[in-house]
Structures are given as structure tokens and as C-alpha cells.
Amino acid sequence: MEMIEKETDSFNERQKKNKGFTRLSLLLKFISKHNKNNPYIFEYGLYARMKNFIRIVCLKVYNKEILEAKINLEELNGTDLYIAYID
């Protein structure tokens, strides 16, 4: 838990400087549509939530159908994604 808190703090600090996100809302909508109970179907997931945005680290994808969302997830493995969160 301590690591997540540290990550959240540094994430929030960076966002104050950056003031921007890469929005992959298409991916989030696609995931939510196919898995309503838990839209984050990544092996290593939720890192920080800030207002309407969620940061996840994509290490492994369980559902290969996500590739139909026209996003090449293999290129994203191990990278930070900033995704618009839809309640």
C-alpha cells in the first residue's frame, strides 16, 4: 500500500506540471462494455485516480478482444496509460 501511496503522490505532482492526459476513452468504453464489474482487466492495474482520470500500468492483457478497439496493446505493454474514467 505504501508504494501505491508514493506513486499517487508523485503522479499528482507530475500532473500539476503537465496539465494533460492522453485520453484512450475508446479503450475504456470497450473494456467497460465487455466487463462491467471490473473494467480494468489488466494484470497490474490501478495506480492512481485523479478527478475523472485513472492511471493504469498495462503489463498483461487478459482479454485479447481488446485488440479490436484498434489500439495495439503490445506496443503499450509496460507503459503508463491515462484513461478517461466514465462512471
N, C-alpha and C positions, 0 to 999 in steps of 0.2 A: 504493500500500500504506500509506503514511504516513497518508493521510486515513482509511482504514478503521481503523487503529490508534487514531487520535484519537477517531473515532466510537465505537469499542468502549469506550475508557476513559470517555468521557462517558456512554455508555449504562449501563455498570456503576455509575457514581456515582449516576445517576438512580434506578437500580433499588434501590440501598441505601436511598434515601429513600422510594420509592414502595411497595416490597414487594408489588407486584401486577402482574398481566398481564391483558390481555383475551385470553381463550383462544378461538381460532377453530379448534378441533380438527376440526370438521366439514369446514371448507375444506381443511385439510391432509390429512385422510383421503381426501377426494375427489380431490385433486391426486395423492396418492401412488398411489391405485388406478389412475389413468389414465396415469401417467408414472412408473414405478418407478425408472428410472435417475436421473432428476433431478426430484424433486418440486417444485422451485422454478422454475416456468416463467414467471417474471416477467422483463421485460427488464432491470431493475436490481434486483438481488436481495439476496443475503446480506450483512447488515451486521454482525451480532454474534450469537454463540452464548453462552448462559449457562446452564449446567446443562442442563435439559431443554427450554429455550426458545430459539427463534430469532426474531430481529427481521428482517423484510424490509421494504423500501420498495416499494410497488406503484406503478409508473409506467405499465406497459403489460402487458396480459394477452394471451398468445398464444392460449390455448385458451378460446374463447367458451363451451364446455360447462360451465365452472366456474360460470356463472350459474345452472345447475341446482342448485347447492348452496344456493340460497335466500339468497345474500348478494349484495347489489347492489354489485358491484365498481366501478362507475362513480363511486359516492359515495366510494369508498376511494382512488381514484387520487391519488397524491402524498402519502398519509398513511402513518404508521408502523403496522404490524401486529405484534402479538406473538402468536406462534402456538405452541401446544404441539407439541413435536417428538416424533414417535413412531418409535423405532428399529425 
